[in-house]
Amino acid sequence: MPATVPVRVRLAPSPTGTLHIGTARTAVFNWLFARHLGGAFLLRIEDTDRERSKPEFTDNILDGLRWLGLTWDEDPVVQSARIEAHRQAIAQLLASGHAYRCFASDAELSAMRERQQAEGRAPRYDNLHRDLTPEQQQAYIAEGREAVIRFRIDDGATITWNDLVRGEMRWAGSDLGGDMVIARRAPADAIGDPLYNLVVVVDDAAMAISHVIRGEDHIANTGKQLLLYAALGLTPPVFAHTPLILNQEGRKLSKRDGVTSVGDFRAMGYTAEALVNYMTLLGWSPPEGIGERFNLEQAAAVFSFERVNRAGARFDWDKLNWLNAQVLHGLAAGELRQRLLPLWQARGWGEGVGADAAWQEDLCTLLGPALSLLVDGVDQAAP
Ligand code: GLU
């Protein structure tokens, strides 16, 4: 990439749930990378799943990022507002022959999958409607069938990219599951709802994103997206796929692990400082000299993908607890009081916890060194 391309990165959360720790960690790496290089950190709300997307989740995600100190540089882009641009790109792919309408019914598709299973093959679309004649298409339309729009994926293609974390990557077209659906089923004279891989490419290009930094669960999508960049005549960004966060058993951290949303950690009494510090350490090894306890600015000064590990990062409660205690012990009494006040008030202590601020600060001086969670400062203040 020429040195003149400005660094612009983005976090692209789907507002289908509260801010997940994995998304927040992706945000941390994007933020650190942008700040390190003097670039821009942007947000795109990927709300194209209309049934599952909710405004309250968008609010929760933005609040969580703000609380963590992961400030963004431009108004968030709302993906659903860009649907005309997505449709235009699909029309372009149809016109250039990179995409086509597939009339296969659900029943035909599941019969196809059963056949593949019986033969011990991996499930994939068999590209059956790739080269329908106009007469065949007319016959399906006359039957009243609707069509999805598929993007041609050449089985013989080899997709390569130089990943900032994982190095030289190579993906075979034949491993991408056959021609990919880019628009949902709709009447054959329309373009149905555009789908994830297509919209991400169109939006990242429109936002002039220079580096896509996201979890490694998106690697196969990157293969598909690179083919779309080429077909649309767009320059692809540089990719960095960050390691997943694993639970104690070494499996991907999921909802089943209980505490996974940033709001949960906050409610448990973790400070934003400790949580961002900890998330930075999940997959990144700080260089000599800055230790393990640092703030975002200090990490940004030395951040690079060379020190991001490829292996998954196991969640370590002890380390998080240690960091949180360090943060709490380092707070001035006045600051600790500010943070405890809402918790005391939530206990119904109102203004009454020893009435005056000076007394409360003295209490904080006393309590501070013993806290490892902010909420401890409520229980210990009770007597
Ligand atoms: N909305 C996608 C997600 O939440 C974004 C993936 C990407 O960064 O491209 O996983």
Boltz pocket constraint, residues with backbone or C-beta under 6 A from the ligand:
constraints:
  - pocket:
      binder: B
      contacts: [[A, 10], [A, 11], [A, 12], [A, 13], [A, 14], [A, 46], [A, 200], [A, 213], [A, 214], [A, 218]]
      max_distance: 6.0
